[in-house]
Structure formats: C-alpha cells, structure tokens
C-alpha cells in the first residue's frame, strides 16, 4: 500500500506544474547565409497558403527564392509557428508576417516580432509590392542585418536546445535519452534533437534512431514531409549504443529523459516515472493549434499556446 500511495503522489506532483514553457522551431546554423544576398525581387515567389507557388523540389532553389527577395509572405496555418519563418530569416530575407499582431504572446516568444513589424511598416512596403520611390533601402538593410544576427544568436537549433536546457536549469554532464515512437518527420522533435546533438555531441541517445537527421541518410529526402528541406541530413552519424534501454532506465543511467512528442508516443513511460523524479523528465508538444491535454504536466514545452491558457 505504501508503494502504491507513493506512486500516486508522484503522479500528482508530475501533473501539478501549472504552466507549460514556450518552445518553438529553429534552423541549423549551417543553413544561415554568411552575408546578405543581392536582391532583385520585391517578394519571394513562394507564398504561404498559395499552393500554386509550391514549385520547388530542391532546397537550393527554394532558398534562392528567399535570398533574392526583400520580403517573403508567411502566416499562421495550422499553428503560428512554422519552419518557413526560420527559412526566410536564415536566407537573408524578411518575413512579411500576416496578422502577426494576433499571435498569442506566449507563442514564438523568441521570434523577433518587433523587428519584423518594423520592417513591414517601412514606407513603400505593402502586401506583395514595394514602391521603391518611397522605400528606404538603407533602413531595410539595417533591420535585415539585425534580424540575421538575431537568427544566428537565438534561432539556431543549437541555441534553441540550449534555451530548453537553461529553462529547466540543467547543468549535468551525463547522457540524455531522447525517446520517440514513430520516427517519421516531426519538426519540433527533429529540430530539437538536432540542436541537442550539436550542443552535446555524443551524449544524446535517440531511441529509436531518427535516421533522416543524419548525414548518412541514404534515401531521397524529397520523399519526406516538406521535401526534407532544412531539417534532414544535418548530424554526423556517430556510433551510439541503443540497446537494453529498459534496463538502463532502471539503472538511472541518464541525466534526463526527453519525450520528443508527448502526443506521438510515451515509450517506457510508467517505468520512467517510477525511476526518475519529475524534474528529470521533459515533454515536448509540437502540434498545431489545439487544446493540449498535457498542459499541467511538469516540464511540458508547448509550441502553440492559443486556446491553452
């Protein structure tokens, strides 16, 4: 009976955290341009929601569209956060973010919203058009330089992983177990895992192995979600021991247990909760806008806050 009551108490503690943390997508540093590219187009051809503009099958062509453009249209779709924002910024372009003022304050907290709005409000700038007789290119490039520098400092996969660990005050030196169920692409799960592996090489064990994030991935990335742009074939494939995970959890071999998607698989969850204190377990929710049933779980990192307050 005592063991049962202790287990119930542990479950209660795990569900008493009253507010989730904010986390968002990010982009590998290797995808960020070294300098601002030459511009010869007001707005990028590809446009969020306009399916006839989704013509690119190669990442380099897709990126080039942003690089040559002053602005690129983006907006809320299934959720406010999406990879497109970071791809635009990484390629030396400024997002023309529709209805950005309506975004929940707790969503995309690290996106430089004020700078983006400032650029959108420059004289001569309107949706899909720039009146160059009124446009101030010096001011535009000053803002763009700030955005590009901000992206390097805050929006890379590595820096976002550091933000996650800093949020929970982690300073350990041991191994981290990163658990998934379905290994198919999931932006939040994938880019956070990439960042952790960049930040802590050799210490993060992904189970199962998320094959497509590794440079050794042998298949055509264009068959993956989003044609594999921006999140695939990033990490060096070093030898990792993925055997005997259940026993290693029992042995408390890992500093932290991270669930890459709380909605898409909680492997070993009963065992993990029995062996680890709640502050050593992290849950990620990278789903589109929804009423998340896990918002009171301890150490939940939530992508979309709208409707979850």
BALOBA-1460 file (C-alpha; in Angstrom, 3 decimals):
// residues 309
<rec num="1" residu="x" x="0.000" y="0.000" z="0.000"/>
<rec num="2" residu="x" x="2.828" y="2.417" z="0.846"/>
<rec num="3" residu="x" x="4.397" y="1.881" z="-2.578"/>
<rec num="4" residu="x" x="1.043" y="2.448" z="-4.262"/>
<rec num="5" residu="x" x="0.450" y="5.691" z="-2.350"/>
<rec num="6" residu="x" x="3.968" y="6.875" z="-3.179"/>
<rec num="7" residu="x" x="3.315" y="6.184" z="-6.851"/>
<rec num="8" residu="x" x="0.047" y="8.160" z="-6.716"/>
<rec num="9" residu="x" x="1.859" y="11.041" z="-5.041"/>
<rec num="10" residu="x" x="4.480" y="11.019" z="-7.798"/>
<rec num="11" residu="x" x="1.784" y="11.158" z="-10.457"/>
<rec num="12" residu="x" x="0.158" y="14.083" z="-8.667"/>
<rec num="13" residu="x" x="3.437" y="16.000" z="-8.491"/>
<rec num="14" residu="x" x="4.067" y="15.397" z="-12.173"/>
<rec num="15" residu="x" x="0.749" y="16.960" z="-13.082"/>
<rec num="16" residu="x" x="0.860" y="19.977" z="-10.783"/>
<rec num="17" residu="x" x="3.069" y="22.240" z="-12.886"/>
<rec num="18" residu="x" x="0.576" y="24.977" z="-13.656"/>
<rec num="19" residu="x" x="2.080" y="26.473" z="-16.766"/>
<rec num="20" residu="x" x="3.990" y="24.985" z="-19.708"/>
<rec num="21" residu="x" x="7.159" y="26.507" z="-21.075"/>
<rec num="22" residu="x" x="7.340" y="28.008" z="-24.544"/>
<rec num="23" residu="x" x="9.413" y="26.333" z="-27.264"/>
<rec num="24" residu="x" x="9.483" y="26.875" z="-30.994"/>
<rec num="25" residu="x" x="11.025" y="25.614" z="-34.182"/>
<rec num="26" residu="x" x="14.580" y="26.557" z="-35.157"/>
<rec num="27" residu="x" x="17.010" y="26.136" z="-38.025"/>
<rec num="28" residu="x" x="20.512" y="24.610" z="-38.242"/>
<rec num="29" residu="x" x="23.281" y="27.190" z="-38.267"/>
<rec num="30" residu="x" x="24.646" y="25.624" z="-41.459"/>
<rec num="31" residu="x" x="21.531" y="26.859" z="-43.291"/>
<rec num="32" residu="x" x="22.147" y="30.550" z="-42.463"/>
<rec num="33" residu="x" x="23.693" y="32.720" z="-45.174"/>
<rec num="34" residu="x" x="27.068" y="34.243" z="-44.365"/>
<rec num="35" residu="x" x="26.123" y="37.624" z="-45.783"/>
<rec num="36" residu="x" x="23.033" y="39.343" z="-47.121"/>
<rec num="37" residu="x" x="22.409" y="38.272" z="-50.729"/>
<rec num="38" residu="x" x="21.745" y="40.587" z="-53.670"/>
<rec num="39" residu="x" x="18.073" y="41.483" z="-54.027"/>
<rec num="40" residu="x" x="16.235" y="41.723" z="-57.357"/>
<rec num="41" residu="x" x="12.700" y="40.767" z="-56.326"/>
<rec num="42" residu="x" x="10.245" y="42.566" z="-54.030"/>
<rec num="43" residu="x" x="8.578" y="39.404" z="-52.705"/>
<rec num="44" residu="x" x="9.520" y="35.747" z="-52.946"/>
<rec num="45" residu="x" x="7.530" y="33.761" z="-55.478"/>
<rec num="46" residu="x" x="6.583" y="31.074" z="-52.988"/>
<rec num="47" residu="x" x="3.783" y="32.278" z="-50.755"/>
<rec num="48" residu="x" x="2.279" y="30.687" z="-47.674"/>
<rec num="49" residu="x" x="-1.059" y="29.102" z="-48.479"/>
<rec num="50" residu="x" x="-0.822" y="29.680" z="-52.246"/>
<rec num="51" residu="x" x="-0.320" y="26.092" z="-53.361"/>
<rec num="52" residu="x" x="0.407" y="27.018" z="-56.998"/>
<rec num="53" residu="x" x="3.619" y="28.690" z="-55.785"/>
<rec num="54" residu="x" x="4.936" y="25.499" z="-54.151"/>
<rec num="55" residu="x" x="7.081" y="24.625" z="-57.146"/>
<rec num="56" residu="x" x="10.483" y="23.895" z="-55.640"/>
<rec num="57" residu="x" x="11.800" y="20.365" z="-55.361"/>
<rec num="58" residu="x" x="15.385" y="21.258" z="-54.455"/>
<rec num="59" residu="x" x="16.323" y="23.012" z="-51.232"/>
<rec num="60" residu="x" x="18.851" y="25.239" z="-53.016"/>
<rec num="61" residu="x" x="16.194" y="26.563" z="-55.422"/>
<rec num="62" residu="x" x="13.764" y="27.121" z="-52.575"/>
<rec num="63" residu="x" x="16.381" y="29.023" z="-50.575"/>
<rec num="64" residu="x" x="17.443" y="31.075" z="-53.586"/>
<rec num="65" residu="x" x="13.886" y="32.392" z="-53.959"/>
<rec num="66" residu="x" x="14.146" y="33.897" z="-50.464"/>
<rec num="67" residu="x" x="17.725" y="35.083" z="-50.900"/>
<rec num="68" residu="x" x="16.948" y="37.252" z="-53.906"/>
<rec num="69" residu="x" x="13.802" y="38.758" z="-52.316"/>
<rec num="70" residu="x" x="13.317" y="41.647" z="-49.926"/>
<rec num="71" residu="x" x="10.302" y="40.010" z="-48.282"/>
<rec num="72" residu="x" x="8.554" y="36.652" z="-48.205"/>
<rec num="73" residu="x" x="4.962" y="36.104" z="-47.151"/>
<rec num="74" residu="x" x="4.300" y="33.897" z="-44.174"/>
<rec num="75" residu="x" x="1.328" y="33.465" z="-41.885"/>
<rec num="76" residu="x" x="-0.418" y="31.298" z="-39.362"/>
<rec num="77" residu="x" x="-1.543" y="27.985" z="-40.826"/>
<rec num="78" residu="x" x="-2.197" y="25.001" z="-38.575"/>
<rec num="79" residu="x" x="-0.312" y="26.934" z="-35.918"/>
<rec num="80" residu="x" x="1.508" y="30.240" z="-35.635"/>
<rec num="81" residu="x" x="4.938" y="28.675" z="-35.595"/>
<rec num="82" residu="x" x="6.291" y="27.050" z="-38.743"/>
<rec num="83" residu="x" x="9.630" y="26.290" z="-40.343"/>
<rec num="84" residu="x" x="9.010" y="28.852" z="-43.079"/>
<rec num="85" residu="x" x="9.657" y="31.772" z="-40.714"/>
<rec num="86" residu="x" x="13.151" y="30.495" z="-39.921"/>
<rec num="87" residu="x" x="13.943" y="29.539" z="-43.512"/>
<rec num="88" residu="x" x="13.089" y="33.080" z="-44.614"/>
<rec num="89" residu="x" x="15.252" y="34.664" z="-41.926"/>
<rec num="90" residu="x" x="18.145" y="32.240" z="-42.445"/>
<rec num="91" residu="x" x="18.289" y="33.159" z="-46.123"/>
<rec num="92" residu="x" x="18.699" y="36.878" z="-45.542"/>
<rec num="93" residu="x" x="15.073" y="37.798" z="-46.214"/>
<rec num="94" residu="x" x="12.416" y="39.391" z="-44.011"/>
<rec num="95" residu="x" x="9.111" y="37.657" z="-43.251"/>
<rec num="96" residu="x" x="6.004" y="39.601" z="-44.276"/>
<rec num="97" residu="x" x="4.004" y="38.008" z="-41.497"/>
<rec num="98" residu="x" x="0.257" y="38.372" z="-41.969"/>
<rec num="99" residu="x" x="-1.763" y="39.114" z="-38.799"/>
<rec num="100" residu="x" x="1.285" y="38.842" z="-36.575"/>
<rec num="101" residu="x" x="-0.371" y="41.164" z="-34.040"/>
<rec num="102" residu="x" x="-2.929" y="38.433" z="-33.344"/>
<rec num="103" residu="x" x="-0.324" y="35.901" z="-32.233"/>
<rec num="104" residu="x" x="-0.523" y="34.819" z="-28.601"/>
<rec num="105" residu="x" x="2.225" y="36.461" z="-26.548"/>
<rec num="106" residu="x" x="3.421" y="33.102" z="-25.217"/>
<rec num="107" residu="x" x="3.809" y="31.582" z="-28.681"/>
<rec num="108" residu="x" x="7.098" y="32.056" z="-30.567"/>
<rec num="109" residu="x" x="8.458" y="34.101" z="-27.675"/>
<rec num="110" residu="x" x="11.932" y="34.180" z="-29.235"/>
<rec num="111" residu="x" x="10.809" y="35.319" z="-32.679"/>
<rec num="112" residu="x" x="11.906" y="38.981" z="-33.155"/>
<rec num="113" residu="x" x="8.346" y="40.144" z="-33.755"/>
<rec num="114" residu="x" x="9.002" y="43.863" z="-33.179"/>
<rec num="115" residu="x" x="11.775" y="43.994" z="-35.787"/>
<rec num="116" residu="x" x="9.663" y="42.097" z="-38.304"/>
<rec num="117" residu="x" x="6.757" y="44.505" z="-37.774"/>
<rec num="118" residu="x" x="9.110" y="47.481" z="-38.133"/>
<rec num="119" residu="x" x="10.321" y="46.200" z="-41.499"/>
<rec num="120" residu="x" x="6.773" y="45.561" z="-42.712"/>
<rec num="121" residu="x" x="5.849" y="49.144" z="-41.849"/>
<rec num="122" residu="x" x="8.657" y="50.769" z="-43.818"/>
<rec num="123" residu="x" x="7.442" y="53.439" z="-46.266"/>
<rec num="124" residu="x" x="6.526" y="51.970" z="-49.631"/>
<rec num="125" residu="x" x="6.047" y="48.412" z="-48.379"/>
<rec num="126" residu="x" x="2.680" y="46.740" z="-48.890"/>
<rec num="127" residu="x" x="1.467" y="43.207" z="-49.473"/>
<rec num="128" residu="x" x="3.361" y="41.722" z="-52.463"/>
<rec num="129" residu="x" x="4.678" y="45.113" z="-53.546"/>
<rec num="130" residu="x" x="7.331" y="47.710" z="-52.769"/>
<rec num="131" residu="x" x="7.037" y="51.297" z="-54.037"/>
<rec num="132" residu="x" x="10.743" y="51.976" z="-54.474"/>
<rec num="133" residu="x" x="10.145" y="55.721" z="-54.855"/>
<rec num="134" residu="x" x="9.211" y="55.739" z="-51.135"/>
<rec num="135" residu="x" x="11.298" y="52.796" z="-49.927"/>
<rec num="136" residu="x" x="14.394" y="53.401" z="-47.784"/>
<rec num="137" residu="x" x="16.844" y="50.591" z="-48.629"/>
<rec num="138" residu="x" x="19.355" y="51.751" z="-46.004"/>
<rec num="139" residu="x" x="16.765" y="51.326" z="-43.270"/>
<rec num="140" residu="x" x="15.668" y="47.995" z="-44.710"/>
<rec num="141" residu="x" x="19.219" y="46.608" z="-44.712"/>
<rec num="142" residu="x" x="19.845" y="47.898" z="-41.197"/>
<rec num="143" residu="x" x="16.836" y="45.929" z="-39.957"/>
<rec num="144" residu="x" x="17.788" y="42.891" z="-42.023"/>
<rec num="145" residu="x" x="21.294" y="42.882" z="-40.540"/>
<rec num="146" residu="x" x="19.786" y="42.922" z="-37.053"/>
<rec num="147" residu="x" x="17.436" y="40.076" z="-37.946"/>
<rec num="148" residu="x" x="20.206" y="37.954" z="-39.426"/>
<rec num="149" residu="x" x="22.411" y="38.472" z="-36.388"/>
<rec num="150" residu="x" x="19.496" y="37.690" z="-34.084"/>
<rec num="151" residu="x" x="18.784" y="34.498" z="-36.010"/>
<rec num="152" residu="x" x="22.392" y="33.358" z="-35.538"/>
<rec num="153" residu="x" x="22.296" y="34.072" z="-31.801"/>
<rec num="154" residu="x" x="18.849" y="32.808" z="-30.852"/>
<rec num="155" residu="x" x="17.047" y="30.823" z="-33.557"/>
<rec num="156" residu="x" x="19.513" y="28.088" z="-34.468"/>
<rec num="157" residu="x" x="18.824" y="24.502" z="-33.478"/>
<rec num="158" residu="x" x="21.826" y="24.563" z="-31.143"/>
<rec num="159" residu="x" x="20.773" y="27.771" z="-29.404"/>
<rec num="160" residu="x" x="17.173" y="26.586" z="-29.075"/>
<rec num="161" residu="x" x="18.394" y="23.377" z="-27.443"/>
<rec num="162" residu="x" x="20.461" y="25.458" z="-25.029"/>
<rec num="163" residu="x" x="17.364" y="27.535" z="-24.282"/>
<rec num="164" residu="x" x="15.416" y="24.368" z="-23.445"/>
<rec num="165" residu="x" x="18.100" y="23.116" z="-21.042"/>
<rec num="166" residu="x" x="18.610" y="26.550" z="-19.486"/>
<rec num="167" residu="x" x="14.856" y="26.787" z="-18.849"/>
<rec num="168" residu="x" x="14.966" y="23.717" z="-16.602"/>
<rec num="169" residu="x" x="18.348" y="24.773" z="-15.114"/>
<rec num="170" residu="x" x="20.132" y="21.686" z="-16.389"/>
<rec num="171" residu="x" x="23.889" y="21.653" z="-15.908"/>
<rec num="172" residu="x" x="24.627" y="17.936" z="-15.920"/>
<rec num="173" residu="x" x="27.414" y="16.159" z="-17.768"/>
<rec num="174" residu="x" x="25.777" y="12.789" z="-18.355"/>
<rec num="175" residu="x" x="23.714" y="11.158" z="-21.067"/>
<rec num="176" residu="x" x="20.283" y="12.259" z="-22.230"/>
<rec num="177" residu="x" x="17.730" y="9.757" z="-23.523"/>
<rec num="178" residu="x" x="15.544" y="11.181" z="-26.291"/>
<rec num="179" residu="x" x="12.511" y="8.970" z="-26.806"/>
<rec num="180" residu="x" x="10.135" y="8.807" z="-29.752"/>
<rec num="181" residu="x" x="7.626" y="6.332" z="-31.070"/>
<rec num="182" residu="x" x="7.093" y="6.912" z="-34.772"/>
<rec num="183" residu="x" x="10.417" y="8.001" z="-36.358"/>
<rec num="184" residu="x" x="8.681" y="9.835" z="-39.217"/>
<rec num="185" residu="x" x="9.388" y="13.591" z="-39.521"/>
<rec num="186" residu="x" x="8.057" y="15.839" z="-36.777"/>
<rec num="187" residu="x" x="9.549" y="19.339" z="-36.923"/>
<rec num="188" residu="x" x="9.672" y="20.034" z="-33.188"/>
<rec num="189" residu="x" x="11.009" y="16.589" z="-32.331"/>
<rec num="190" residu="x" x="13.556" y="16.699" z="-35.170"/>
<rec num="191" residu="x" x="14.998" y="20.207" z="-34.841"/>
<rec num="192" residu="x" x="15.210" y="19.965" z="-31.052"/>
<rec num="193" residu="x" x="17.034" y="16.644" z="-31.347"/>
<rec num="194" residu="x" x="19.403" y="18.111" z="-33.946"/>
<rec num="195" residu="x" x="20.149" y="21.012" z="-31.616"/>
<rec num="196" residu="x" x="20.817" y="18.785" z="-28.621"/>
<rec num="197" residu="x" x="23.173" y="16.631" z="-30.649"/>
<rec num="198" residu="x" x="25.020" y="19.739" z="-31.854"/>
<rec num="199" residu="x" x="25.197" y="21.135" z="-28.325"/>
<rec num="200" residu="x" x="26.110" y="17.887" z="-26.535"/>
<rec num="201" residu="x" x="27.896" y="15.647" z="-29.066"/>
<rec num="202" residu="x" x="27.975" y="12.005" z="-28.053"/>
<rec num="203" residu="x" x="25.666" y="12.481" z="-25.066"/>
<rec num="204" residu="x" x="22.189" y="12.354" z="-26.620"/>
<rec num="205" residu="x" x="20.766" y="8.916" z="-27.389"/>
<rec num="206" residu="x" x="17.785" y="8.932" z="-29.736"/>
<rec num="207" residu="x" x="15.601" y="5.821" z="-29.440"/>
<rec num="208" residu="x" x="14.539" y="4.856" z="-31.980"/>
<rec num="209" residu="x" x="17.202" y="6.349" z="-34.216"/>
<rec num="210" residu="x" x="15.762" y="9.242" z="-36.227"/>
<rec num="211" residu="x" x="17.522" y="8.275" z="-39.434"/>
<rec num="212" residu="x" x="16.737" y="11.319" z="-41.563"/>
<rec num="213" residu="x" x="18.547" y="13.849" z="-39.350"/>
<rec num="214" residu="x" x="21.869" y="12.121" z="-40.030"/>
<rec num="215" residu="x" x="24.203" y="12.943" z="-42.909"/>
<rec num="216" residu="x" x="24.364" y="9.211" z="-43.635"/>
<rec num="217" residu="x" x="20.642" y="9.033" z="-44.504"/>
<rec num="218" residu="x" x="20.624" y="7.025" z="-47.757"/>
<rec num="219" residu="x" x="17.178" y="7.865" z="-49.130"/>
<rec num="220" residu="x" x="15.776" y="10.753" z="-51.160"/>
<rec num="221" residu="x" x="14.821" y="13.467" z="-48.672"/>
<rec num="222" residu="x" x="12.291" y="14.829" z="-51.157"/>
<rec num="223" residu="x" x="10.014" y="11.943" z="-50.187"/>
<rec num="224" residu="x" x="9.835" y="13.266" z="-46.628"/>
<rec num="225" residu="x" x="7.478" y="15.884" z="-45.219"/>
<rec num="226" residu="x" x="8.242" y="19.349" z="-46.596"/>
<rec num="227" residu="x" x="10.544" y="17.649" z="-49.120"/>
<rec num="228" residu="x" x="13.032" y="17.278" z="-46.286"/>
<rec num="229" residu="x" x="14.091" y="20.928" z="-46.506"/>
<rec num="230" residu="x" x="16.025" y="22.406" z="-43.569"/>
<rec num="231" residu="x" x="15.875" y="19.553" z="-41.039"/>
<rec num="232" residu="x" x="17.409" y="16.499" z="-42.706"/>
<rec num="233" residu="x" x="20.990" y="15.215" z="-43.095"/>
<rec num="234" residu="x" x="22.435" y="17.638" z="-40.535"/>
<rec num="235" residu="x" x="24.147" y="15.500" z="-37.870"/>
<rec num="236" residu="x" x="27.262" y="13.308" z="-38.124"/>
<rec num="237" residu="x" x="26.292" y="9.675" z="-37.564"/>
<rec num="238" residu="x" x="28.484" y="8.603" z="-34.645"/>
<rec num="239" residu="x" x="28.245" y="5.149" z="-33.037"/>
<rec num="240" residu="x" x="25.568" y="5.121" z="-30.319"/>
<rec num="241" residu="x" x="24.530" y="2.287" z="-28.021"/>
<rec num="242" residu="x" x="20.750" y="1.982" z="-28.277"/>
<rec num="243" residu="x" x="20.489" y="-1.467" z="-26.683"/>
<rec num="244" residu="x" x="18.974" y="-2.528" z="-23.338"/>
<rec num="245" residu="x" x="17.155" y="0.762" z="-22.867"/>
<rec num="246" residu="x" x="14.688" y="-0.571" z="-20.287"/>
<rec num="247" residu="x" x="17.440" y="-1.837" z="-18.011"/>
<rec num="248" residu="x" x="19.439" y="1.352" z="-18.445"/>
<rec num="249" residu="x" x="16.394" y="3.364" z="-17.373"/>
<rec num="250" residu="x" x="16.127" y="1.124" z="-14.298"/>
<rec num="251" residu="x" x="19.804" y="1.801" z="-13.613"/>
<rec num="252" residu="x" x="19.183" y="5.555" z="-13.906"/>
<rec num="253" residu="x" x="21.968" y="5.807" z="-16.459"/>
<rec num="254" residu="x" x="20.577" y="9.013" z="-17.966"/>
<rec num="255" residu="x" x="20.597" y="12.540" z="-16.604"/>
<rec num="256" residu="x" x="17.382" y="13.430" z="-18.405"/>
<rec num="257" residu="x" x="14.598" y="11.695" z="-20.296"/>
<rec num="258" residu="x" x="13.084" y="13.767" z="-23.106"/>
<rec num="259" residu="x" x="9.931" y="12.765" z="-24.943"/>
<rec num="260" residu="x" x="10.179" y="14.288" z="-28.420"/>
<rec num="261" residu="x" x="6.401" y="14.350" z="-28.797"/>
<rec num="262" residu="x" x="4.086" y="13.869" z="-25.851"/>
<rec num="263" residu="x" x="1.274" y="13.106" z="-28.322"/>
<rec num="264" residu="x" x="3.098" y="10.612" z="-30.510"/>
<rec num="265" residu="x" x="4.431" y="8.053" z="-28.124"/>
<rec num="266" residu="x" x="5.386" y="7.753" z="-24.444"/>
<rec num="267" residu="x" x="7.620" y="4.708" z="-24.587"/>
<rec num="268" residu="x" x="8.644" y="3.254" z="-21.192"/>
<rec num="269" residu="x" x="6.604" y="5.999" z="-19.538"/>
<rec num="270" residu="x" x="5.444" y="4.106" z="-16.448"/>
<rec num="271" residu="x" x="8.986" y="2.902" z="-15.841"/>
<rec num="272" residu="x" x="10.477" y="6.356" z="-16.437"/>
<rec num="273" residu="x" x="8.071" y="7.954" z="-13.963"/>
<rec num="274" residu="x" x="8.872" y="5.274" z="-11.391"/>
<rec num="275" residu="x" x="12.643" y="5.671" z="-11.717"/>
<rec num="276" residu="x" x="13.078" y="9.418" z="-12.303"/>
<rec num="277" residu="x" x="11.932" y="12.486" z="-10.420"/>
<rec num="278" residu="x" x="9.553" y="14.777" z="-12.361"/>
<rec num="279" residu="x" x="12.236" y="17.442" z="-12.875"/>
<rec num="280" residu="x" x="14.296" y="14.922" z="-14.842"/>
<rec num="281" residu="x" x="11.562" y="14.247" z="-17.430"/>
<rec num="282" residu="x" x="10.810" y="16.657" z="-20.288"/>
<rec num="283" residu="x" x="7.866" y="16.563" z="-22.669"/>
<rec num="284" residu="x" x="7.607" y="18.392" z="-25.992"/>
<rec num="285" residu="x" x="4.342" y="19.299" z="-27.695"/>
<rec num="286" residu="x" x="4.994" y="20.477" z="-31.237"/>
<rec num="287" residu="x" x="1.445" y="20.039" z="-32.533"/>
<rec num="288" residu="x" x="-0.567" y="22.629" z="-34.430"/>
<rec num="289" residu="x" x="-3.086" y="24.746" z="-32.525"/>
<rec num="290" residu="x" x="-5.167" y="22.505" z="-30.270"/>
<rec num="291" residu="x" x="-6.373" y="22.150" z="-26.706"/>
<rec num="292" residu="x" x="-3.415" y="20.246" z="-25.289"/>
<rec num="293" residu="x" x="-4.448" y="17.828" z="-22.523"/>
<rec num="294" residu="x" x="-0.939" y="17.804" z="-21.043"/>
<rec num="295" residu="x" x="-0.556" y="21.473" z="-20.108"/>
<rec num="296" residu="x" x="-0.378" y="20.693" z="-16.378"/>
<rec num="297" residu="x" x="2.339" y="18.103" z="-16.759"/>
<rec num="298" residu="x" x="5.668" y="19.035" z="-15.261"/>
<rec num="299" residu="x" x="8.300" y="20.308" z="-17.737"/>
<rec num="300" residu="x" x="5.990" y="20.461" z="-20.741"/>
<rec num="301" residu="x" x="7.324" y="22.611" z="-23.584"/>
<rec num="302" residu="x" x="4.467" y="23.853" z="-25.729"/>
<rec num="303" residu="x" x="4.627" y="25.245" z="-29.260"/>
<rec num="304" residu="x" x="1.112" y="26.737" z="-29.561"/>
<rec num="305" residu="x" x="-0.453" y="28.494" z="-26.567"/>
<rec num="306" residu="x" x="-3.617" y="29.772" z="-28.229"/>
<rec num="307" residu="x" x="-6.556" y="28.130" z="-26.501"/>
<rec num="308" residu="x" x="-4.395" y="26.671" z="-23.732"/>
<rec num="309" residu="x" x="-4.477" y="29.445" z="-21.122"/>
